[in-house]
């Protein structure tokens, strides 16, 4: 696993969301473990120090599935803002957990119902930190 980069603010907020979700039972145990594992291996930096090519919370990301060539675009958000209709995916979802903290061009293996697949981060359409939105 490559080391991911997270802002101090994203790290803190995600930790709080996991704690609250565990208490309310609204997060799958395996999803919580995977996300905590990613967080524990992350390099934590100030929001202003996040490179513009890193997937952060509230980023709008374009990915492709390398085995099919299919592309998707969505925003990674906190659970309360998640909406499939608006292409907003919760950080608690396996795909968001797989992408957070990785850079454009990264290829990541991801388990889907049909088995292991590889996804590539093609582009970050919007990243709050790059846009100067350090408190989102």
C-alpha positions, 0 to 999 in steps of 0.5 A: 500500500502506498502512503496516502496524504491527508489534510489534518482537517480531513483526518480529524473529521473522518476520525470523528465520523467513524467514531460517531458511526460506530456508536450509532451502528451506521458503519459496516465493521469491515468498511470502518477497519479499511478506512481506519487502516488508510488513516493510520498509514497516511501522511498528515499535512496542513490543508494549505500543504496538500498538493493539487493532485491529491484526492481529498474530501469534497474533491470531484474525481474522474476515475476509470476501470482499467478492465472495462475502460468505463469512466465515472465522475463523483464527489467524495463527501461526508455521509450526511451529504451523500447522494447518488442522484447528485453523484456524491459518494460517502467517504464510508463507501469502499470506493471513496475509501480506496481513493482518498489521499491518492494522486492523479495517475494512481492505479488502485486495486478495488474489490467489487462484487464480481471480484478484484478490479483496478481503477485509475484516478484520471483527473481531479475536476475540483479539489477544495485545497487547490481552490483555496477552500481550506475549511470544507 
